[in-house]
Amino acid sequence: MARGGAKQEDFQPHPVLDQLPGVEFCSTSPPPWPEAVALGFQHYLVMLGTTVIIPSSLVPLMGGGNEEKARVIQTLLFVAGLNTFLQSNFGTRLPVVIGGSYTFVVPTISIILANRYSNIIDPHQRFLQTMRGVQGALIAASCFQIIIGFSGLWRNVVRYLSPLSAVPLVTLAGLGLYQLGFPGVAKCVEIGLPLLVLLIFFSQYLPNYMKERRIIVDRSAIMVSVAIVWLYAYFLTLGGAYKNKSPQTQFNCRTDRSGLIAAAPWIRIPYPFQWGSPTFHAGDSFAMMAASFAALIESTGTFIAASRFASATPAPPSILSRGVGWQGFGILMSGMYGTLNGCSASVENVGFLAFTRVGSRRVIQISAWFMIFFSTLGKFGAVFASIPFPIVAALYCIFFGYVASAGLGFIQFCNLNSFRTKFILAFSFFTGLSVPQYFNEYTTTAGHGPTHTGSRAFNDMVNVIFSSPATVAGITAFFLDCTLQRNDSTTDRDRGWHWWEKFRYFNSDPRSEEFYSLPYNLNKYFPSV
C-alpha cells in the first residue's frame, strides 16, 4: 500500500507488455487483399531510396554510365525481391524487407579505388572488372555470415542479449542513419519539406477528423503525399525553376535528371554472373566480411524492432540466427547476380510497419513481388526509381525515428532507478554516436580513416566496424551488460532479463511457434532449437 491509501498499481497506469498493443494486423493476420496490395506497393516505394542511391553513387566511380546504372538498379531490386520473399517465408518469418545496405559502401569504394583497376582505360571494361571484384568479395563475405547463422553461433551470442543491451542496439539502428534524413531534405527543401509536412498531416492529424475513413487516409498517406509532391516537383521542372541553378541542385530537384528512364530496357530479367566470372582478392574479402559482420549486428536490431511492430513476441535467439543465415544467403545472391552491394534488413520498411500499424507478413511478400515485377519491366520501374532523393529523405525522417522508438520502448523492461542501468545506457549511447562521428569526420578531413596502416584490408575492416553506430553501441552495451556486476542478485531484474528469459528457447512459449514456425511442416527438417 502506497502513501495516502493509494494502491501501488495506481502509480503504474501503463503495464509492461511483451507484445505491442494497437497493431491492427499482426504478422500472422493479413488485411483484406485490396488493402494488402496497396500497402505492399507502398513498401516497394519506401525501399526504392536505398536501391537507387547506392548504385547512383558508386556506378559513376567505376566508369559506368546511365545504362550500367539502370541495369545495376534493376538487379538490386530483383535480388531484393527474392531475398525478401525467402526471409519472410523461411528466415525469421518477420515482415522485413531485405534490401541494399549502406554498411557495404565503404569496402566497395575501397575496391573501386584499388590500384589494379586504375590502369584500365576503357570505362566500360573498368566497370566490368571492378564489378567482378566486388562480386568475389561479396561471395566470400556471404560464406562468413552463412556459417555464423546456420551453425548456431549467432544463436549462442544473442541468447545473452537482454532488454537493456537491446535498447542501444535497436535505437541506434534507426538514429544511426540520421545523416540520410533532414540533410537529404535540405538538398532541395522546396520539395522535401512540403512532403514531410503533408505526410505528418495526412497520417497524424487528418485521421482524427475522418474517423469513418481513418484507415483509408492513414494507410494511403505515402501514396497521396508522394504523388502530390512529385507532381509539384514536375511542374517546377517544366516551369524552368531550376534552369539556371547549379548542377547539384538540378540533380536533386529536377524530375528528369536521373537518366534512368531512357537508359532502362523495356524488359530484362537479371541472371547470375551477368557481368562475367567473379574475381577474388583476399584483402577485399576480409574487408567485406567486416561489413557483413556490421550488417549482421544492425539487422539483428532491425529484426527485434520488426518483431515489436508486428505485435509478435520477442524473437527467440534461434530465430534470429536463422534469419542471419538466410541474410548471408542473400549476400551470396547479391554477389552472384552483381548488385554492387550486400544486403541487410531495411530499417525504413520496419519504420513503415509502425507508421501504418500493419505488421502483416503477407503485405511484405506482396511487396517482394512488386520488386521482382518492376525490376523485369525496366521502363516502368525506372519511372518510380526516378523520384528525387529529397522526397525519399522526408520519408526517412519519420521511419528511422519509429525504429529508434522501438528501441527506447524496451526501457520499460529495465529498472531506470539503477545506476548500473544508467551507466550502460549512457555510455553505449554516447559511444555509439560519438565514435562513428569521429571516424566519419576524420575520413572527410584526411581522406582516409583513423586506422591507416600499410594494409588496406585491415584499415577497411576497422573503419567499417567503428563507423556503424548500431554496431558500436550494440557491442558496448552487450559487453558491459554481460560483465558488469553480475554477482548482484537484483542485476537480472534490473536488466529486464526475467521478461525475456521465457523466449530464450523456441519451445518455451507457444506464441513463438505461432509466429516463427516454418511453413509446409518444415520444422521437423530444420528445427529452430
C-alpha positions as CSV (number, residue, x, y, z in Angstrom):
1,M,0.0,0.0,0.0
2,A,1.4,3.3,-1.1
3,R,1.3,6.7,0.8
4,G,-2.2,8.2,1.3
5,G,-4.0,4.8,0.9
6,A,-3.5,4.5,-2.8
7,K,-2.6,1.2,-4.3
8,Q,0.8,0.6,-5.9
9,E,-0.7,-0.1,-9.3
10,D,-2.4,3.3,-9.3
11,F,1.1,4.8,-9.9
12,Q,1.8,2.4,-12.8
13,P,-1.1,3.1,-15.3
14,H,0.9,1.6,-18.2
15,P,1.8,-2.1,-17.6
16,V,4.8,-3.7,-19.1
17,L,3.7,-5.7,-22.2
18,D,5.9,-8.2,-24.2
19,Q,3.7,-7.7,-27.3
20,L,3.0,-4.2,-28.6
21,P,-0.7,-3.3,-28.5
22,G,-2.5,-1.2,-31.1
23,V,-1.2,-3.1,-34.1
24,E,-4.3,-3.8,-36.2
25,F,-2.8,-6.7,-38.3
26,C,0.0,-8.7,-36.7
27,S,2.5,-10.8,-38.7
28,T,0.1,-13.8,-39.0
29,S,-3.2,-11.8,-39.7
30,P,-3.3,-10.4,-43.2
31,P,-5.5,-7.4,-44.1
32,P,-8.0,-7.7,-47.0
33,W,-6.4,-8.2,-50.4
34,P,-7.0,-4.7,-51.8
35,E,-5.6,-3.1,-48.8
36,A,-2.7,-5.6,-48.7
37,V,-1.8,-4.9,-52.3
38,A,-1.9,-1.1,-51.7
39,L,0.4,-1.5,-48.6
40,G,2.7,-3.8,-50.5
41,F,3.1,-1.2,-53.2
42,Q,4.0,1.5,-50.6
43,H,6.6,-0.8,-49.1
44,Y,8.1,-1.0,-52.6
45,L,8.2,2.8,-52.9
46,V,9.8,3.1,-49.4
47,M,12.7,0.7,-50.3
48,L,13.4,2.4,-53.6
49,G,15.5,5.1,-51.9
50,T,18.4,2.8,-50.9
51,T,18.0,0.8,-54.1
52,V,18.6,3.9,-56.2
53,I,21.0,6.0,-54.1
54,I,23.8,3.4,-53.7
55,P,24.2,2.4,-57.4
56,S,23.8,6.1,-58.4
57,S,26.7,7.0,-56.2
58,L,29.0,4.0,-57.0
59,V,28.5,3.2,-60.7
60,P,30.0,6.5,-62.0
61,L,33.1,5.9,-59.8
62,M,33.5,2.6,-61.6
63,G,33.3,4.1,-65.1
64,G,29.7,3.2,-65.8
65,G,27.1,5.4,-67.3
66,N,23.3,5.6,-67.2
67,E,22.9,2.2,-68.9
68,E,25.0,0.4,-66.4
69,K,23.4,2.3,-63.5
70,A,19.9,1.3,-64.7
71,R,21.0,-2.4,-65.0
72,V,22.5,-2.4,-61.5
73,I,19.4,-0.9,-60.0
74,Q,17.2,-3.5,-61.8
75,T,19.5,-6.2,-60.5
76,L,19.5,-4.9,-56.9
77,L,15.7,-4.6,-57.0
78,F,15.3,-8.1,-58.4
79,V,17.6,-9.7,-55.8
80,A,15.9,-7.7,-53.0
81,G,12.6,-9.2,-54.0
82,L,13.9,-12.7,-53.9
83,N,15.7,-12.2,-50.6
84,T,12.6,-10.6,-49.0
85,F,10.4,-13.5,-50.1
86,L,12.9,-16.0,-48.7
87,Q,13.4,-14.2,-45.4
88,S,9.7,-13.8,-44.8
89,N,9.0,-17.4,-45.6
90,F,12.0,-19.3,-44.3
91,G,14.1,-16.9,-42.3
92,T,12.8,-15.0,-39.3
93,R,9.3,-15.1,-40.8
94,L,9.0,-11.5,-39.7
95,P,7.7,-8.7,-42.0
96,V,11.0,-7.3,-43.1
97,V,12.3,-6.2,-46.4
98,I,15.9,-7.4,-47.3
99,G,17.4,-4.7,-49.5
100,G,20.7,-2.8,-50.1
101,S,22.8,-1.7,-47.2
102,Y,24.9,1.4,-46.7
103,T,27.3,-0.7,-44.5
104,F,28.8,-2.2,-47.6
105,V,29.6,1.1,-49.3
106,V,33.0,1.7,-47.6
107,P,34.6,-1.6,-48.7
108,T,33.0,-1.3,-52.1
109,I,34.6,2.1,-52.6
110,S,37.9,0.7,-51.4
111,I,37.7,-2.0,-54.1
112,I,36.7,0.6,-56.8
113,L,39.7,2.8,-55.9
114,A,42.2,-0.2,-55.9
115,N,45.3,0.3,-57.9
116,R,44.8,-2.8,-60.0
117,Y,41.8,-1.2,-61.8
118,S,43.3,2.3,-62.3
119,N,45.2,1.4,-65.4
120,I,42.2,0.2,-67.3
121,I,41.5,2.9,-69.9
122,D,38.2,1.8,-71.3
123,P,35.4,2.9,-68.9
124,H,33.1,0.0,-69.7
125,Q,35.9,-2.5,-69.2
126,R,36.9,-0.8,-65.9
127,F,33.3,-1.1,-64.8
128,L,33.1,-4.8,-65.6
129,Q,36.4,-5.6,-63.9
130,T,35.5,-3.7,-60.8
131,M,32.1,-5.3,-60.6
132,R,33.6,-8.7,-60.8
133,G,36.0,-7.8,-57.9
134,V,33.0,-6.6,-55.8
135,Q,31.2,-9.8,-56.7
136,G,34.0,-12.0,-55.5
137,A,34.3,-10.1,-52.2
138,L,30.5,-10.4,-51.6
139,I,30.5,-14.1,-52.2
140,A,33.4,-14.6,-49.8
141,A,31.7,-12.5,-47.2
142,S,28.4,-14.4,-47.6
143,C,30.1,-17.6,-46.5
144,F,31.1,-16.0,-43.2
145,Q,27.6,-14.9,-42.4
146,I,26.0,-18.2,-43.6
147,I,28.3,-20.1,-41.2
148,I,27.6,-17.7,-38.3
149,G,23.9,-18.0,-38.8
150,F,23.1,-21.6,-39.7
151,S,25.8,-23.1,-37.4
152,G,24.0,-21.6,-34.4
153,L,27.0,-19.4,-33.4
154,W,24.9,-16.3,-33.5
155,R,22.2,-18.0,-31.5
156,N,24.6,-18.6,-28.7
157,V,25.6,-15.0,-28.7
158,V,22.1,-13.5,-28.9
159,R,21.0,-15.8,-26.1
160,Y,22.7,-13.4,-23.6
161,L,21.0,-10.3,-25.1
162,S,18.8,-8.6,-22.5
163,P,16.3,-5.8,-23.0
164,L,18.9,-3.4,-21.5
165,S,21.5,-4.2,-24.1
166,A,18.8,-4.3,-26.9
167,V,17.9,-0.6,-26.2
168,P,21.1,1.0,-27.7
169,L,21.3,-1.6,-30.4
170,V,17.8,-1.1,-31.8
171,T,17.7,2.6,-31.1
172,L,20.9,3.3,-33.0
173,A,19.8,1.1,-35.9
174,G,17.4,3.9,-36.5
175,L,19.1,7.0,-35.3
176,G,22.5,5.9,-36.7
177,L,21.2,6.8,-40.2
178,Y,20.3,10.4,-39.2
179,Q,22.5,11.9,-41.9
180,L,20.1,10.5,-44.6
181,G,17.1,12.3,-43.0
182,F,16.8,16.1,-42.9
183,P,20.2,16.7,-44.5
184,G,18.8,15.0,-47.6
185,V,15.6,17.0,-47.3
186,A,17.6,20.2,-47.2
187,K,19.3,19.3,-50.6
188,C,16.0,20.5,-52.2
189,V,14.0,22.0,-49.3
190,E,11.2,23.3,-51.6
191,I,10.1,19.7,-52.3
192,G,11.4,17.8,-49.3
193,L,9.9,19.9,-46.6
194,P,6.4,20.0,-48.1
195,L,6.4,16.2,-48.3
196,L,7.4,16.0,-44.7
197,V,4.6,18.4,-43.7
198,L,2.0,16.6,-45.8
199,L,3.0,13.2,-44.5
200,I,2.6,14.2,-40.9
201,F,-0.7,15.9,-41.7
202,F,-2.3,13.0,-43.6
203,S,-1.1,10.4,-41.2
204,Q,-1.4,12.1,-37.8
205,Y,-3.9,14.9,-38.0
206,L,-6.4,14.2,-40.8
207,P,-7.5,10.7,-39.5
208,N,-8.7,12.4,-36.3
209,Y,-11.3,14.3,-38.3
210,M,-12.2,11.4,-40.6
211,K,-12.8,8.5,-38.2
212,E,-15.1,6.6,-40.5
213,R,-12.4,6.5,-43.2
214,R,-9.4,6.8,-40.9
215,I,-7.9,3.5,-42.2
216,I,-8.0,4.7,-45.9
217,V,-6.5,8.1,-45.1
218,D,-3.9,6.7,-42.6
219,R,-2.6,3.8,-44.7
220,S,-2.5,5.6,-48.1
221,A,-0.6,8.7,-46.7
222,I,2.6,7.6,-48.5
223,M,1.0,7.3,-52.0
224,V,-1.1,10.5,-51.7
225,S,1.8,12.6,-50.3
226,V,4.4,11.4,-52.7
227,A,2.0,11.8,-55.7
228,I,1.2,15.4,-54.7
229,V,4.8,16.5,-54.2
230,W,6.2,14.6,-57.1
231,L,3.6,16.3,-59.4
232,Y,4.6,19.6,-57.8
233,A,8.3,19.0,-58.5
234,Y,7.4,18.0,-62.1
235,F,5.6,21.4,-62.6
236,L,8.6,23.2,-61.1
237,T,10.9,21.4,-63.5
238,L,8.7,22.2,-66.5
239,G,8.3,25.8,-65.4
240,G,12.1,26.3,-65.5
241,A,12.5,26.9,-61.8
242,Y,15.9,25.1,-61.8
243,K,17.1,26.2,-65.3
244,N,20.0,28.4,-64.0
245,K,20.7,26.5,-60.8
246,S,23.9,24.6,-60.0
247,P,24.3,21.0,-61.4
248,Q,23.9,19.6,-57.8
249,T,20.7,21.5,-57.3
250,Q,19.3,20.3,-60.6
251,F,20.2,16.7,-59.9
252,N,18.4,16.8,-56.5
253,C,15.4,18.8,-57.5
254,R,14.6,18.1,-61.2
255,T,12.4,15.1,-62.0
256,D,14.2,14.5,-65.4
257,R,17.9,14.3,-64.3
258,S,18.2,10.7,-63.1
259,G,18.8,9.3,-66.6
260,L,17.2,6.0,-65.7
261,I,14.1,6.1,-67.8
262,A,15.9,6.5,-71.1
263,A,18.7,4.0,-70.2
264,A,16.5,1.2,-68.8
265,P,15.4,-1.6,-71.2
266,W,11.8,-2.4,-71.6
267,I,12.1,-6.0,-70.5
268,R,15.1,-7.6,-68.9
269,I,15.5,-10.4,-66.4
270,P,18.7,-10.3,-64.4
271,Y,20.6,-13.6,-64.2
272,P,23.6,-14.9,-62.2
273,F,27.1,-13.9,-63.4
274,Q,25.7,-11.5,-65.9
275,W,28.8,-9.3,-65.6
276,G,31.2,-12.2,-66.1
277,S,33.1,-14.5,-63.7
278,P,33.8,-13.0,-60.2
279,T,37.4,-12.4,-59.2
280,F,38.7,-12.9,-55.7
281,H,41.2,-10.9,-53.7
282,A,42.0,-11.9,-50.1
283,G,42.1,-8.3,-48.8
284,D,38.8,-7.3,-50.4
285,S,37.2,-10.4,-49.0
286,F,38.2,-9.7,-45.4
287,A,37.1,-6.1,-45.7
288,M,33.7,-7.2,-47.0
289,M,33.5,-9.7,-44.1
290,A,33.8,-6.8,-41.7
291,A,31.0,-5.1,-43.4
292,S,29.0,-8.3,-43.3
293,F,29.6,-8.5,-39.5
294,A,28.4,-5.0,-39.0
295,A,25.3,-5.6,-41.2
296,L,24.6,-8.8,-39.2
297,I,24.5,-6.7,-35.9
298,E,22.4,-4.0,-37.5
299,S,20.0,-6.5,-38.9
300,T,19.6,-8.2,-35.5
301,G,18.4,-4.8,-34.1
302,T,16.1,-4.4,-37.0
303,F,14.7,-7.9,-36.6
304,I,14.0,-7.1,-33.0
305,A,12.2,-3.9,-33.9
306,A,10.2,-5.7,-36.6
307,S,9.0,-8.3,-34.1
308,R,7.8,-5.5,-31.9
309,F,5.9,-3.6,-34.6
310,A,4.4,-6.9,-35.9
311,S,2.9,-7.4,-32.4
312,A,4.9,-10.7,-32.2
313,T,6.7,-11.9,-29.1
314,P,10.5,-11.3,-28.9
315,A,12.2,-13.4,-31.5
316,P,14.0,-16.4,-29.9
317,P,17.8,-16.5,-30.4
318,S,17.5,-19.5,-32.8
319,I,15.1,-17.5,-35.0
320,L,17.5,-14.5,-35.1
321,S,20.3,-16.9,-36.0
322,R,18.2,-18.5,-38.7
323,G,17.4,-15.0,-40.1
324,V,21.1,-14.1,-40.2
325,G,21.8,-17.3,-42.1
326,W,19.3,-16.5,-44.7
327,Q,20.6,-13.0,-44.9
328,G,24.0,-14.5,-45.6
329,F,22.4,-16.5,-48.4
330,G,21.0,-13.1,-49.7
331,I,24.5,-11.7,-49.8
332,L,25.6,-14.7,-51.7
333,M,22.9,-14.0,-54.3
334,S,23.9,-10.3,-54.3
335,G,27.4,-11.5,-55.3
336,M,26.3,-14.0,-57.9
337,Y,23.9,-11.5,-59.6
338,G,26.2,-8.5,-59.2
339,T,24.1,-6.0,-57.3
340,L,27.3,-4.0,-56.3
341,N,26.1,-4.1,-52.7
342,G,25.4,-6.5,-49.9
343,C,22.0,-6.7,-48.2
344,S,20.5,-6.3,-44.7
345,A,17.1,-5.8,-43.1
346,S,15.6,-2.5,-44.3
347,V,15.3,-0.1,-41.4
348,E,12.9,2.3,-43.3
349,N,10.5,-0.5,-44.1
350,V,10.3,-1.6,-40.5
351,G,9.5,2.0,-39.6
352,F,6.7,1.9,-42.2
353,L,5.2,-1.0,-40.2
354,A,4.8,1.3,-37.2
355,F,3.6,4.1,-39.5
356,T,0.7,2.0,-40.8
357,R,0.2,-0.3,-37.7
358,V,0.1,-3.2,-40.1
359,G,2.8,-5.9,-39.4
360,S,1.4,-8.5,-41.8
361,R,3.8,-10.9,-43.4
362,R,1.6,-11.1,-46.5
363,V,2.0,-7.4,-47.2
364,I,5.8,-7.8,-47.3
365,Q,5.5,-10.8,-49.6
366,I,3.3,-8.8,-51.9
367,S,5.9,-6.0,-51.9
368,A,8.5,-8.6,-52.9
369,W,6.5,-9.5,-56.0
370,F,6.3,-5.8,-56.8
371,M,10.1,-5.6,-56.6
372,I,10.5,-8.5,-59.0
373,F,7.8,-7.3,-61.4
374,F,9.1,-3.8,-61.7
375,S,12.8,-5.0,-62.0
376,T,12.0,-7.0,-65.1
377,L,9.8,-4.2,-66.7
378,G,12.7,-1.8,-66.7
379,K,10.9,1.4,-68.1
380,F,8.1,1.2,-65.6
381,G,10.4,0.5,-62.7
382,A,12.7,3.4,-63.8
383,V,9.7,5.8,-63.5
384,F,9.3,5.2,-59.8
385,A,13.1,4.9,-59.3
386,S,13.5,8.5,-60.7
387,I,11.8,10.0,-57.6
388,P,14.0,12.9,-56.4
389,F,16.0,11.9,-53.3
390,P,14.7,14.8,-51.0
391,I,11.3,13.1,-51.2
392,V,12.8,9.8,-50.0
393,A,14.7,11.6,-47.3
394,A,11.5,13.1,-46.0
395,L,10.2,9.6,-45.5
396,Y,13.3,8.6,-43.7
397,C,12.8,11.4,-41.1
398,I,9.7,9.5,-39.9
399,F,10.6,5.9,-40.5
400,F,14.0,5.9,-38.9
401,G,12.6,7.7,-35.9
402,Y,10.0,5.0,-35.5
403,V,12.7,2.3,-35.4
404,A,14.5,4.3,-32.8
405,S,11.3,4.5,-30.7
406,A,11.1,0.7,-30.7
407,G,14.5,0.5,-29.1
408,L,13.5,3.1,-26.5
409,G,10.4,1.1,-25.8
410,F,12.5,-1.7,-24.3
411,I,13.4,0.6,-21.4
412,Q,10.1,-0.4,-19.9
413,F,11.6,-3.8,-19.1
414,C,14.5,-2.3,-17.2
415,N,15.0,-0.6,-13.8
416,L,15.9,3.0,-14.6
417,N,16.5,3.7,-10.9
418,S,19.6,1.5,-11.0
419,F,22.9,3.4,-11.6
420,R,24.2,0.3,-13.4
421,T,21.4,0.6,-15.9
422,K,22.0,4.4,-16.3
423,F,25.7,3.9,-16.9
424,I,25.3,1.2,-19.5
425,L,22.6,3.2,-21.4
426,A,24.5,6.5,-21.2
427,F,27.9,5.1,-22.2
428,S,26.7,2.9,-25.0
429,F,24.5,5.7,-26.5
430,F,27.3,8.2,-26.3
431,T,30.0,5.9,-27.8
432,G,27.5,4.7,-30.4
433,L,27.1,8.3,-31.6
434,S,30.5,9.9,-31.0
435,V,32.9,7.1,-32.2
436,P,31.3,6.8,-35.7
437,Q,31.2,10.6,-35.9
438,Y,34.9,10.8,-35.1
439,F,35.7,8.2,-37.8
440,N,33.5,10.0,-40.4
441,E,34.9,13.4,-39.7
442,Y,38.5,12.1,-39.8
443,T,37.8,10.4,-43.1
444,T,36.3,13.6,-44.6
445,T,39.3,15.7,-43.5
446,A,42.2,13.4,-44.1
447,G,40.8,11.3,-47.0
448,H,41.3,8.1,-45.0
449,G,40.1,6.7,-41.7
450,P,41.9,7.0,-38.4
451,T,43.3,3.5,-38.9
452,H,45.9,4.0,-41.7
453,T,48.4,1.2,-41.8
454,G,50.1,-0.4,-44.7
455,S,47.3,-3.0,-45.1
456,R,44.3,-1.5,-46.9
457,A,42.1,-4.5,-45.9
458,F,42.9,-4.1,-42.2
459,N,42.1,-0.3,-42.5
460,D,38.8,-1.0,-44.1
461,M,37.9,-3.7,-41.5
462,V,38.4,-1.3,-38.6
463,N,36.9,1.7,-40.3
464,V,33.7,-0.2,-41.4
465,I,33.0,-1.6,-37.9
466,F,33.6,1.6,-36.0
467,S,31.7,3.7,-38.5
468,S,28.5,1.9,-37.7
469,P,26.6,3.5,-34.8
470,A,24.4,0.4,-34.1
471,T,27.5,-1.9,-34.1
472,V,29.5,0.3,-31.7
473,A,26.5,0.8,-29.4
474,G,25.4,-2.8,-29.5
475,I,28.8,-4.3,-28.8
476,T,29.4,-1.8,-26.0
477,A,26.1,-2.4,-24.3
478,F,26.3,-6.1,-24.7
479,F,29.8,-6.3,-23.2
480,L,29.0,-4.1,-20.3
481,D,25.7,-5.9,-19.6
482,C,27.4,-9.3,-19.5
483,T,30.4,-8.4,-17.4
484,L,29.4,-5.5,-15.1
485,Q,28.4,-6.5,-11.5
486,R,26.8,-9.8,-12.5
487,N,27.1,-11.2,-8.9
488,D,24.3,-9.0,-7.6
489,S,21.0,-10.9,-7.2
490,T,19.0,-8.0,-8.4
491,T,21.0,-7.4,-11.6
492,D,19.0,-9.8,-13.8
493,R,15.7,-8.0,-12.8
494,D,17.3,-4.6,-13.4
495,R,18.4,-5.5,-16.9
496,G,14.9,-7.0,-17.7
497,W,16.3,-10.5,-18.0
498,H,13.2,-12.1,-16.4
499,W,10.9,-10.6,-19.1
500,W,12.8,-12.2,-22.0
501,E,14.0,-15.4,-20.3
502,K,11.0,-17.4,-21.4
503,F,11.8,-16.5,-25.1
504,R,15.4,-17.7,-25.0
505,Y,14.3,-21.1,-26.4
506,F,11.9,-21.7,-29.2
507,N,9.5,-24.1,-27.4
508,S,9.4,-22.2,-24.2
509,D,6.3,-20.1,-25.2
510,P,3.5,-21.4,-27.5
511,R,3.3,-18.0,-29.2
512,S,6.8,-18.4,-30.6
513,E,5.6,-21.4,-32.6
514,E,2.6,-19.4,-33.9
515,F,4.8,-16.5,-35.1
516,Y,8.0,-18.2,-36.2
517,S,7.3,-21.8,-37.2
518,L,8.4,-22.6,-40.8
519,P,5.6,-23.3,-43.4
520,Y,4.9,-26.6,-45.1
521,N,5.8,-28.5,-41.9
522,L,9.5,-27.9,-42.5
523,N,10.3,-27.5,-38.7
524,K,10.9,-31.2,-38.5
525,Y,13.6,-31.0,-41.1
526,F,15.0,-27.6,-40.0
527,P,14.5,-27.4,-36.2
528,S,14.6,-24.0,-34.7
529,V,16.0,-25.1,-31.3
